[in-house]
Amino acid sequence: IGDGTPGCVDLSIPPPIYYNELETTTTTSEPIPFDSSLDDWNSLKIKNNNCYTYVRSFSSWTGFGYTTTIKVEDGIVVRRSYQESDSNAPVSITRSIVDGEEVFIEETPTFPSYDETTPDEIGTNSEGYPALTMDELYDRCDAALNEANPGDTVIFNTFEDPNMDNIIKTCGYVPDRCMDDC
């Protein structure tokens, strides 16, 4: 799988999965396969010359969402792209007469986007996910897992795709007795 750059791998990280929808959740008393996932990531990274693209998405129940695409070459973020969306955004329909016939033209709204491509530019926009490498995402995951208390619901999910088997997909924890959006 590639993004067009020789030797790069394309990792797709789907929209967030809520903890109660996960097929695999564990408590902090159960073993987490973090180390084996990190080992598999390091192997995939070497195999692809530390060159890859991944996508992270956010989607709200209200229809608003965004996608951030990160491209890494030689272990350095070289591009961060962002695109907002809203599945509930109103579509305007304009009625016109063209060559004597009534036609309706549907216009979908445009949403904010950006494409950061220079070192001074990458990370300057506040919208979207930060410009992190997968190594940094694994570091953040490790820190989050170490913050969990006994009784918290730990979330650690990996891909089951043959090209990305056991690569981190979802990571974090939900505090014990958490309700709603705690």
C-alpha positions in Angstrom: 0.0 0.0 0.0 1.5 3.4 -0.9 0.8 7.0 -1.4 2.8 7.2 -4.6 6.1 7.7 -2.9 8.4 4.7 -3.5 9.0 2.8 -0.3 6.2 4.6 1.7 3.4 2.8 3.4 -0.1 4.3 3.8 -1.6 3.8 7.2 -5.3 4.7 7.7 -6.5 5.4 11.1 -10.3 5.4 11.1 -12.6 7.8 12.9 -12.5 7.5 16.7 -14.3 4.4 18.1 -16.2 5.0 21.4 -15.1 2.7 24.2 -18.5 0.9 24.4 -18.3 0.0 20.7 -14.9 -1.7 20.9 -14.7 -5.4 20.4 -11.5 -5.6 22.4 -11.1 -3.7 25.7 -9.3 -4.7 28.8 -8.8 -3.5 32.3 -5.5 -2.5 33.7 -5.1 -5.8 35.4 -5.0 -7.6 32.1 -2.0 -7.6 29.8 -1.9 -5.0 27.0 -0.2 -6.1 23.7 1.5 -2.7 23.5 5.1 -4.0 23.3 4.4 -6.5 20.5 2.5 -3.7 18.6 5.5 -1.4 19.0 7.9 -4.1 17.8 5.7 -4.7 14.8 5.6 -0.9 14.1 9.4 -0.7 14.3 9.7 -3.5 11.8 7.2 -1.9 9.4 8.9 1.4 9.8 12.3 -0.1 8.9 10.8 -2.0 6.0 9.4 1.2 4.5 12.5 3.4 5.2 10.6 5.4 7.9 8.3 6.8 5.1 4.6 6.6 5.5 1.3 8.5 5.4 -1.5 8.2 7.9 -5.0 9.7 8.3 -6.8 10.6 11.5 -10.4 11.6 11.5 -12.9 13.0 14.0 -16.6 12.8 13.6 -19.2 14.2 15.9 -22.7 12.9 16.4 -23.9 16.3 15.1 -22.4 15.7 11.6 -19.4 17.9 11.9 -16.0 16.3 11.4 -12.5 16.7 10.0 -9.7 14.7 8.6 -6.0 15.3 9.1 -3.5 13.6 6.9 0.2 13.3 8.0 3.0 12.4 5.6 6.4 11.4 7.1 9.6 10.9 5.1 12.9 9.8 6.8 11.1 10.1 10.2 10.2 13.7 9.7 6.7 15.1 9.1 6.8 16.7 5.7 3.1 17.5 5.1 0.0 18.0 7.2 -3.3 18.4 5.4 -6.7 19.2 7.0 -10.3 19.1 5.7 -13.5 19.9 7.5 -16.8 18.4 6.7 -20.4 18.5 7.9 -22.9 15.9 6.8 -25.7 18.1 8.0 -24.6 21.2 6.1 -27.4 22.7 4.1 -27.2 22.3 0.3 -28.4 25.2 -1.7 -30.4 24.7 -4.8 -30.6 27.4 -7.4 -33.4 27.4 -10.0 -32.3 28.7 -13.4 -33.6 28.8 -16.9 -31.1 27.6 -19.4 -32.0 27.6 -23.1 -35.6 28.0 -22.2 -35.6 25.0 -19.8 -35.8 25.0 -16.1 -32.7 23.5 -14.4 -31.8 23.1 -10.8 -28.2 23.6 -9.7 -27.1 22.0 -6.4 -24.3 23.8 -4.6 -22.6 22.2 -1.7 -20.9 24.4 0.9 -17.2 24.6 1.0 -15.4 23.9 4.2 -12.1 25.1 5.7 -9.0 23.2 4.6 -5.2 23.7 4.5 -2.1 22.0 3.3 1.1 22.6 5.2 4.2 21.6 3.3 7.2 23.5 4.5 9.0 23.0 7.8 8.1 26.6 9.0 4.5 26.0 8.1 3.8 22.5 9.5 1.9 22.7 12.7 1.0 26.4 12.5 -2.7 25.9 12.0 -4.7 25.2 15.2 -7.3 23.0 13.6 -6.9 19.3 13.2 -4.6 16.7 14.8 -1.0 17.6 15.6 1.8 16.8 13.2 3.1 13.8 15.0 5.1 10.8 13.7 3.8 7.3 14.5 6.7 7.0 17.0 5.3 10.0 18.8 1.8 8.5 18.8 3.2 5.3 20.3 4.9 7.4 23.0 1.7 9.2 23.8 -0.2 5.9 23.9 2.4 4.5 26.3 2.1 7.5 28.6 -1.8 7.3 28.5 -1.7 3.6 29.4 0.7 4.3 32.3 -1.7 7.0 33.6 -4.6 4.5 33.9 -5.6 3.5 37.4 -6.8 0.0 38.5 -10.5 -0.3 37.5 -10.2 2.1 34.5 -11.2 0.7 31.2 -8.1 0.5 29.0 -8.5 0.8 25.3 -5.8 -0.6 23.0 -6.8 -1.8 19.6 -4.7 -2.7 16.6 -5.3 -3.2 12.9 -6.0 -6.7 11.6 -5.1 -5.8 8.0 -2.3 -8.0 6.5 -0.3 -4.9 5.6 -0.6 -3.3 9.0 -1.3 -6.2 11.3 -0.9 -5.3 15.0 -0.2 -1.6 14.3 -1.9 0.8 16.8 -5.4 1.8 15.9 -7.0 3.1 19.2 -5.3 3.8 22.5 -6.3 5.4 25.8 -8.4 4.7 28.8 -11.8 5.7 30.3 -11.7 6.5 34.0 -13.7 4.2 36.3 -17.2 5.5 36.9 -17.0 7.8 33.9 -20.3 9.0 32.6 -21.1 10.8 29.3 -18.3 13.0 28.2 -16.1 12.9 31.3 
